[in-house]
Amino acid sequence: MGAAMTGVERRRRPRIGWIDRSIRSKSLAVTLLPTVVLALALLVSAAYVSGGLLVLDVLALAVALVGGVTAWHFFSTGVVRRLRRLEVDTRRIDAAAAGVAGEPVGRDEIGRLAARLDEAAEQVRRHAEERDRARLELNDILTASPVVSLRYDVAGRRFSYASPNVDELLGLSAEEVVSDYAAAEARFHPEDVARLRHALVQGEGQGSQRLSLVLRCRRHPERGPWREVEALYNVDTDEAGTPRTVSAYLVDVSARHAAQRAAEDRRFMLESIFRASPDTIVVRDAAGDVLLYSSALAEVIGVQDSEPAPGGELIEEAYRYGRLRRDQRAALDDLLTRCLAGERDLPPVVTTGRAGRGESGYRTYETRARPIFDVTGMVTGTVTVSRDITDRMHLEQSLRAAQAEAERASEAKSQFLSRMSHELRTPLNAILGFAQLLELDQLPPEQASSVDQIERAGRHLLALINEVLDIARIEAGQLTVTPEAVRVGDVLDEVTALLGPVAEAAAVHMMVETSARRDRCARADRQRLRQVLLNLGSNAVKYNEPGGTVAFRIEDGAEQRIRISVSDSGPGIALEQQDMLFLPFSRLGAENSGVEGTGVGLALSKQLVEVMGGTIGVVSAPGHGSTFWVELLPAEEPALSEDAHRRPVDTVARPVPTGLADPGLIDSAPGVTPTLVVLHVEDDDSNASLVSLVLARRPQVRLLSAAEARLGLELARQHRPDLLLLDLHLPDLPGDEMLYRVKAMPELTETKVVVVSADATPDRIRRMLDLGVEGYLTKPLDVAALLHVVDEQLAKRAAAAR
């Protein structure tokens, strides 16, 4: 730009110089021409006048010439000066237009005119910039504004203006709205367009009036959801009242209307909750004045007026007719005070008072309160909810009474089980005990066979009693198990060892399929798992055929469980009978087969497996044998220690196979006959006689008998027995009480105590062992086990005598 202006100045400079020379030459000609004419006139006149006048003419001529030259000089200099100033001003204007600072403008008329022109040009430029900036800002404001502006030209039947943000509402640009009226009208719902036209035809919106409508529109003419638009129309008319333009201002109110509808729905829902809630709900402000309360409050108090009373009066009514104690009312007031202080999670207040005016009964209410906060966290009020818990209190009282009754029944059942165990085992003790004594004698074959039948029947009855009592304990929730990690292969070895003689006698081949799974551990009670597998294996042998097979397998079960299966080659079980297998006393017709059984073993096995967290099932078909399986949860292998294989003890003294003592146990020194003093405390004569006959086979034993605990204590104090055989169910003192007293006697510290009881419950056995007894023998008494205990004591005395 500067280079261009420099070229213009160079072209102007010679022109200004030519103007300067031209003016000077023309001004010289103009100035000297009169002088020359005057000089010629003087010369002519001098020719006709005398010589005196000639001198004057010459002087006048000289003065005229000098004056002409002087006038020419001043005239040309002034004009040239102004021309040069004009040139300077021109350069300055050009420099200002090109962004180059110029020289100060002169103060004469031309300079002032140029300055005013400059100022006017600058103002025009600034106004143009401000106008453009304002237009851009207005466009930005209109684009960001939620208000869409439209102007409709009535005569032209078109939109003459549309704000830039119309695209957000109609999906059309402002240019498209102005150029295509039909496209813009298609965005509005036809019913709303007809309604708008009707209103405008009726003259609404003219003058100072405003026409307000809610229209529906969408961004696409044929699809998409309708949006609600709040529209305000103003009609501009001419002097005759004919509409010229219609200005419209549209705001999308879909979200606002949706929020309003949601708020209305919530309000209706809350009102419905207030009406339907059986609780009394009261809302208070920060000053404690009641703002809102549920209709249940008036119903509870018994107010029947058609118009509800103010909330505060109803609250006072509740206090008055509720006849609350002072401490209860103070507790409610304190609850509200703490709520207003902003405390949360306050404990409820329970009050009891008369429900209403016409009721004589009393009701119990549980009142909870919570503070109400605003967005700043300030407490603005409280809400209290009072719930009638009278029925719940009565129910809780009934439940407590029922629980107490159930506990009494459970205790009675426990006592019944214990008593039944004792009462049933006591006669069996005599039956089996004397049968065992007879077996020890040399009987004729016929008598030996009869004794064997007696013993087999007695042990069958004992097994039935044990199984029935176990089922009763499970149902009463009193059968305890001790889950631990049990190596399955070890348990199978024990089971097959016990069932081996039985299978051999029945001519049934028994096998265990060995695999790497035998070292896996299952989570189970070892004793109960052995009991279940013994039951399944015993059934597989009993219900098999001579020459048949019984197979034990360890397999992978469902969900990574361990499956133990017992398969036999017996007759099999029909599908319709399999659902009855695990029902107590259900033998499925086997009672006529001559095979011994009670029908309780499988039912007990199922309950034991489920108590251990496992499952049991069967797969069978007639003619194809049966497979019973047990699935248990896996367990981590326990760390090996000296107690790793310790098992629960049900009979501490185990019987020797022959029922006779090992002669080496009681071999004493030559000439020394050790004596073992045994005190037997037993109230049943048959049991006492049995023990007496058994111990009579040991001449080294001196037996003392007592039928009561107190007599037994006296005998123990006098004779200081080496071994005390103690029954737990005694007529004057419980057996465990006698045990406490024996342990408290200093002179009986060396006396060993062995319990001989018909109470075979695991809890009782474990409890007595924890109290320090030497052993626990259950009735029916195992004669061999009793002799083993006595022989051990005799052996110890013999060893001490050497």
Secondary structure as GFF3:
##gff-version 3
##sequence-region A 1 802
A	DSSP	alpha_helix	2	48	.	.	.	ID=ss1
A	DSSP	alpha_helix	51	97	.	.	.	ID=ss2
A	DSSP	alpha_helix	109	144	.	.	.	ID=ss3
A	DSSP	beta_strand	147	153	.	.	.	ID=ss4
A	DSSP	beta_strand	158	162	.	.	.	ID=ss5
A	DSSP	alpha_helix	166	170	.	.	.	ID=ss6
A	DSSP	alpha_helix	174	179	.	.	.	ID=ss7
A	DSSP	alpha_helix	181	185	.	.	.	ID=ss8
A	DSSP	alpha_helix	190	201	.	.	.	ID=ss9
A	DSSP	beta_strand	211	217	.	.	.	ID=ss10
A	DSSP	beta_strand	227	237	.	.	.	ID=ss11
A	DSSP	beta_strand	243	252	.	.	.	ID=ss12
A	DSSP	alpha_helix	254	276	.	.	.	ID=ss13
A	DSSP	beta_strand	280	285	.	.	.	ID=ss14
A	DSSP	beta_strand	290	293	.	.	.	ID=ss15
A	DSSP	alpha_helix	295	301	.	.	.	ID=ss16
A	DSSP	alpha_helix	311	322	.	.	.	ID=ss17
A	DSSP	alpha_helix	326	340	.	.	.	ID=ss18
A	DSSP	beta_strand	349	354	.	.	.	ID=ss19
A	DSSP	beta_strand	362	373	.	.	.	ID=ss20
A	DSSP	beta_strand	379	388	.	.	.	ID=ss21
A	DSSP	alpha_helix	390	440	.	.	.	ID=ss22
A	DSSP	alpha_helix	445	475	.	.	.	ID=ss23
A	DSSP	beta_strand	484	487	.	.	.	ID=ss24
A	DSSP	alpha_helix	488	505	.	.	.	ID=ss25
A	DSSP	beta_strand	509	512	.	.	.	ID=ss26
A	DSSP	three_ten_helix	516	519	.	.	.	ID=ss27
A	DSSP	beta_strand	521	524	.	.	.	ID=ss28
A	DSSP	alpha_helix	526	542	.	.	.	ID=ss29
A	DSSP	beta_strand	549	556	.	.	.	ID=ss30
A	DSSP	three_ten_helix	558	560	.	.	.	ID=ss31
A	DSSP	beta_strand	562	568	.	.	.	ID=ss32
A	DSSP	alpha_helix	575	578	.	.	.	ID=ss33
A	DSSP	three_ten_helix	590	592	.	.	.	ID=ss34
A	DSSP	alpha_helix	601	611	.	.	.	ID=ss35
A	DSSP	beta_strand	615	620	.	.	.	ID=ss36
A	DSSP	beta_strand	626	632	.	.	.	ID=ss37
A	DSSP	beta_strand	634	635	.	.	.	ID=ss38
A	DSSP	three_ten_helix	663	666	.	.	.	ID=ss39
A	DSSP	beta_strand	676	681	.	.	.	ID=ss40
A	DSSP	alpha_helix	685	695	.	.	.	ID=ss41
A	DSSP	beta_strand	701	706	.	.	.	ID=ss42
A	DSSP	alpha_helix	709	719	.	.	.	ID=ss43
A	DSSP	beta_strand	723	726	.	.	.	ID=ss44
A	DSSP	alpha_helix	735	744	.	.	.	ID=ss45
A	DSSP	three_ten_helix	746	748	.	.	.	ID=ss46
A	DSSP	beta_strand	752	757	.	.	.	ID=ss47
A	DSSP	alpha_helix	762	770	.	.	.	ID=ss48
A	DSSP	beta_strand	775	778	.	.	.	ID=ss49
A	DSSP	alpha_helix	783	801	.	.	.	ID=ss50
###
